């Protein structure tokens, strides 16, 4: 099996060894995992294969539409469950709404950070999720709305800041202020927010009803597909590296879903979504590599996904893992697995499929 040893992997290995003998971890600034992203690997931008290798994006489009539809359905269940709290508050109704939120969050991971497809659909992602919320901006803005003593509708929420419109705002009510949902003003605002989430999800599905790649030439379609994989993988790595910081100096409030203490659940859902995008129901990059005679590369990437998910940490909260040396090592293992896949896409897949690396406007941010 081909092995990769990037600079960041070497650094993390050194930190792992240091953690076994030191409580403070590595002190060199270069060991700050959160500062190692975005990585110095050029994004996959265009395809200029010598034989104009093409790709049919229809399976990727169908997968994206199915994912948007699933997200829409989950927001409806979430809104219904919050509405039920408002009519009949109980521990059971709150727990049911929390479960609905977790399902909604996991369904959103399928599209999070992909940044390819309909521009109109991509623009809606800001309304779906505000992250990172390291300074509790969402909580402060929601308290301001509650103090206004106004009765809010879903349309009123649409006119507010994105920090109070989506998953983070619903999480604040359901996992941080759940006891307050017995009060009419709290529950009414939560109901309006989840109602707005349903509308945003409905708009998202409407935009995905139109195939944004229908007229894209097949040689360019492959670049678009690999760009989607690359973007989503970069975003997933950011969700991991930002909270990790440097050993001994984590940044837990930069973790996704820190209020519900389920950041590792959403991160795993992101990796599962990446795996599904790679496979695209048997018609994705894995199949293309095999078809073009690169079965070894296809199998290595697929197996790395499977091993990463099979060995996933049992702890649901990244914050809990960041508190111990053993937990930090588990996060390093996740990082190494994701970076292996990233390097394989850039170093092997690019060369084997004739992809020219390019730079886009987001590089160097």
C-alpha positions in Angstrom: 0.0 0.0 0.0 1.3 3.4 -0.9 2.2 5.6 2.1 2.2 9.4 2.3 4.2 11.4 4.9 3.4 15.0 4.6 4.9 17.7 6.8 1.8 18.0 8.9 1.6 14.2 9.4 5.2 14.2 10.6 4.5 17.1 13.0 1.4 15.3 14.3 3.4 12.1 14.9 6.0 14.0 16.9 3.2 15.6 18.9 1.6 12.2 19.6 4.9 11.0 20.9 5.3 14.1 23.0 1.9 13.7 24.5 2.8 10.3 25.9 5.5 11.9 28.1 4.4 15.6 28.5 1.3 17.2 29.8 1.8 20.4 27.9 2.2 18.9 24.4 4.2 20.6 21.6 4.9 24.2 22.1 6.2 25.1 18.6 3.8 27.2 16.7 4.2 24.9 13.7 2.4 22.2 15.5 -0.9 24.2 15.6 -3.1 21.9 13.5 -5.7 24.7 13.1 -3.1 26.9 11.3 -2.2 24.1 8.8 -5.3 24.7 6.8 -6.1 25.5 4.1 -3.4 23.1 3.0 -0.8 24.0 0.4 -2.3 21.6 -2.1 -3.8 23.3 -5.2 -7.5 22.8 -5.6 -8.7 20.7 -8.5 -9.9 23.3 -10.9 -10.0 22.1 -14.5 -9.5 18.9 -16.6 -7.2 19.0 -19.5 -6.6 15.4 -20.2 -4.7 14.5 -23.3 -7.6 12.4 -24.5 -10.3 14.7 -23.1 -11.5 12.3 -20.5 -15.1 12.9 -19.8 -17.5 12.2 -17.0 -21.3 12.0 -16.8 -22.4 14.1 -13.8 -26.0 12.8 -13.8 -25.3 10.4 -11.0 -23.8 13.2 -8.9 -26.7 15.4 -9.7 -29.2 12.8 -8.7 -27.3 12.1 -5.5 -27.3 15.9 -4.7 -31.1 16.2 -5.3 -31.8 13.2 -3.1 -29.7 14.7 -0.3 -31.4 18.1 -0.6 -34.8 16.3 -0.5 -33.8 14.3 2.6 -32.7 17.5 4.3 -36.0 19.1 3.5 -37.9 16.2 5.0 -35.8 16.3 8.1 -36.5 20.0 8.6 -40.3 19.3 8.4 -40.0 16.7 11.2 -37.9 19.1 13.3 -40.5 21.9 12.9 -43.3 19.6 13.7 -41.5 18.4 16.9 -40.8 21.9 18.0 -44.4 22.9 17.4 -45.4 20.0 19.6 -43.3 21.3 22.4 -45.2 24.6 22.2 -48.5 22.8 22.6 -47.4 20.1 25.1 -44.2 20.8 26.8 -42.6 17.7 28.5 -39.2 16.0 28.8 -40.4 13.5 26.2 -41.4 16.2 23.6 -38.1 18.0 24.1 -36.1 14.8 23.7 -38.1 14.0 20.5 -37.2 17.4 19.1 -33.5 17.0 20.0 -33.5 13.7 18.1 -35.1 15.4 15.2 -32.5 18.1 15.3 -29.7 15.5 15.2 -31.3 13.9 12.2 -31.6 17.3 10.5 -27.9 18.1 11.3 -26.7 14.8 9.9 -28.7 15.2 6.7 -27.2 18.6 6.1 -23.7 17.2 6.3 -24.3 15.6 2.8 -24.2 19.0 1.1 -22.2 21.1 3.6 -19.1 22.7 2.1 -19.4 21.2 -1.4 -19.5 24.6 -3.1 -20.3 23.1 -6.5 -23.7 23.2 -8.3 -26.4 25.8 -8.5 -25.2 29.2 -7.4 -28.7 29.9 -6.1 -28.6 26.7 -4.0 -25.1 27.5 -2.7 -26.3 30.9 -1.6 -28.9 29.3 0.7 -26.2 27.5 2.7 -25.6 30.6 4.7 -29.1 30.4 6.0 -28.8 26.7 6.9 -25.8 27.0 9.2 -23.6 29.6 10.8 -20.2 28.1 11.8 -17.9 28.5 13.7 -19.7 30.2 16.5 -16.8 30.4 18.9 -18.0 33.7 20.6 -21.6 32.5 21.0 -22.9 35.1 18.6 -26.0 33.0 18.0 -26.9 33.0 21.7 -26.4 36.7 22.1 -28.5 37.5 19.0 -31.3 35.2 20.1 -31.4 36.8 23.5 -31.8 40.2 21.9 -34.8 38.9 19.9 -36.3 37.4 23.0 -35.9 40.7 24.9 -37.8 42.6 22.1 -41.0 40.9 23.3 -42.1 40.6 19.6 -44.0 37.7 18.2 -42.0 36.4 15.3 -43.1 34.7 12.1 -41.0 32.6 9.8 -40.8 35.6 7.4 -39.6 37.8 10.2 -36.8 35.3 10.8 -35.9 35.6 7.1 -35.3 39.3 7.6 -32.9 38.7 10.5 -29.2 37.9 10.6 -28.2 34.4 9.3 -26.8 33.6 12.8 -30.4 33.1 14.0 -31.9 31.4 11.0 -30.6 27.9 11.0 -29.3 24.8 12.7 -27.2 26.6 15.3 -30.1 28.7 16.4 -32.3 25.6 16.8 -29.5 23.8 18.6 -29.3 26.7 21.1 -33.0 26.4 22.0 -33.0 22.6 22.2 -29.7 21.8 23.9 -28.8 25.0 25.9 -32.1 26.6 26.7 -34.4 23.5 26.6 -36.0 24.2 30.0 -36.9 27.7 28.8 -39.0 26.2 26.0 -41.8 25.9 28.5 -42.1 29.7 28.2 -44.3 30.9 25.4 -41.9 33.5 24.0 -39.0 31.0 23.8 -41.0 28.3 22.2 -42.7 30.7 19.8 -39.3 32.0 18.5 -37.9 28.5 18.2 -41.0 27.5 16.2 -40.6 30.5 13.9 -36.9 29.6 13.3 -37.6 26.0 12.5 -40.5 27.1 10.2 -38.0 29.3 8.4 -35.6 26.3 8.1 -38.4 24.4 6.3 -38.8 27.2 3.8 -35.1 27.4 3.2 -34.9 23.7 2.6 -37.9 23.9 0.3 -36.1 26.6 -1.7 -33.0 24.4 -1.7 -34.8 21.5 -3.3 -36.4 23.8 -5.8 -33.0 25.0 -7.0 -31.7 21.4 -7.2 -34.7 20.5 -9.3 -32.7 21.9 -12.2 -29.5 20.1 -13.1 -26.7 22.8 -13.0 -24.4 20.6 -15.0 -26.7 19.6 -17.8 -24.9 21.8 -20.5 -21.4 21.4 -19.1 -19.0 19.6 -21.5 -18.0 16.2 -20.2 -14.2 17.0 -19.9 -15.1 20.0 -17.7 -17.6 17.9 -15.7 -14.9 15.7 -14.3 -13.1 18.8 -12.9 -16.4 20.0 -11.4 -16.9 16.6 -9.7 -13.4 16.4 -8.3 -13.7 20.0 -7.2 -16.8 19.2 -5.2 -15.0 16.3 -3.5 -12.0 18.5 -2.8 -14.0 21.4 -1.4 -16.1 19.1 0.9 -12.9 17.4 2.1 -11.2 20.7 2.8 -14.3 21.9 4.8 -14.4 18.6 6.8 -10.7 19.0 7.7 -11.4 22.5 8.9 -14.1 21.2 11.2 -11.5 18.9 12.7 -8.4 21.1 12.8 -9.8 24.4 14.1 -11.0 22.9 17.4 -7.8 20.8 17.7 -5.5 23.8 17.8 -2.2 22.7 19.2 -1.7 19.9 21.8 -2.5 21.3 25.2 -4.2 24.4 23.7 -7.4 23.2 22.1 -10.2 25.5 20.9 -13.4 23.5 21.8 -15.8 26.4 21.0 -14.7 26.3 17.4 -16.1 22.8 17.2 -19.3 22.2 15.3 -22.4 21.4 17.4 -20.6 22.1 20.7 -23.8 23.0 22.4 -25.3 19.6 21.8 -21.9 17.9 22.3 -22.3 15.9 19.1 -19.4 17.4 17.0 -18.0 13.9 16.3 -21.4 12.7 15.2 -21.6 15.4 12.6 -18.0 15.0 11.6 -18.6 11.3 10.9 -21.7 12.2 8.9 -19.5 14.5 6.8 -17.0 11.7 6.1 -19.8 9.3 5.2 -21.1 11.9 2.8 -17.7 12.2 1.2 -17.5 8.5 0.8 -20.9 8.4 -0.9 -19.9 11.3 -3.2 -16.8 9.4 -4.1 -18.9 6.3 -4.9 -21.9 8.1 -6.4 -24.1 5.0 -6.2 -21.5 3.0 -8.2 -21.1 5.6 -10.9 -18.6 7.9 -9.3 -14.9 8.4 -9.1 -14.3 4.9 -7.8 -15.9 3.3 -10.8 -14.2 5.7 -13.2 -10.7 4.9 -11.8 -11.4 1.2 -12.2 -12.7 1.7 -15.7 -9.5 3.6 -16.7 -7.3 0.9 -15.3 -6.4 2.4 -11.9 -8.1 -0.1 -9.7 -5.3 -0.1 -7.1 -5.8 3.7 -6.5 -9.6 3.2 -6.4 -9.4 0.4 -3.9 -6.9 2.3 -1.7 -9.1 5.4 -1.4 -12.2 3.3 -0.8 -10.5 1.2 1.8 -9.2 4.2 3.6 -12.7 5.6 3.9 -14.0 2.3 5.2 -11.2 2.0 7.8 -11.6 5.5 8.9 -15.3 5.0 9.5 -14.8 1.6 11.1 -12.3 3.0 13.6 -14.2 6.1 14.4 -14.0 7.4 18.0 -16.8 6.3 20.2 -17.1 9.7 22.0 -19.7 11.9 20.5 -18.2 15.2 21.7 -15.0 16.6 20.3 -14.7 18.7 23.4 -14.5 15.6 25.5 -11.7 14.2 23.3 -9.8 17.4 23.4 -9.5 17.2 27.2 -7.3 14.1 27.3 -4.0 13.0 25.6 -5.7 9.8 24.5 -8.6 11.7 23.0 -6.3 14.0 21.1 -4.5 11.0 19.7 -7.8 9.7 18.4 -8.4 13.0 16.6 -4.9 12.9 15.1 -5.8 9.5 13.7 -8.9 10.9 12.1 -6.8 13.8 10.7 -4.2 11.4 9.2 -7.0 9.3 7.5 -8.6 12.4 5.9 -5.2 13.8 4.8 -4.3 10.5 3.2 -7.4 10.7 1.1 -6.7 14.3 0.2 -3.2 13.5 -0.9 -4.3 10.5 -2.9 -6.8 12.7 -4.8 -4.2 15.3 -5.5 -1.1 13.1 -6.1 -2.5 10.0 -7.7 -6.0 10.7 -9.1 -4.9 13.9 -10.7 -1.9 12.3 -12.5 -3.8 9.2 -13.5 -6.8 11.0 -14.9 -4.8 13.9 -16.5 -6.1 16.6 -14.2 -4.3 20.0 -14.2 -4.1 21.7 -10.9 -5.2 25.3 -10.7 -5.8 28.0 -8.2 -9.1 29.8 -7.4 -10.2 32.9 -5.6 -10.3 31.2 -2.2 -6.7 30.2 -2.1 -4.5 31.8 0.5 -7.4 32.8 2.8 
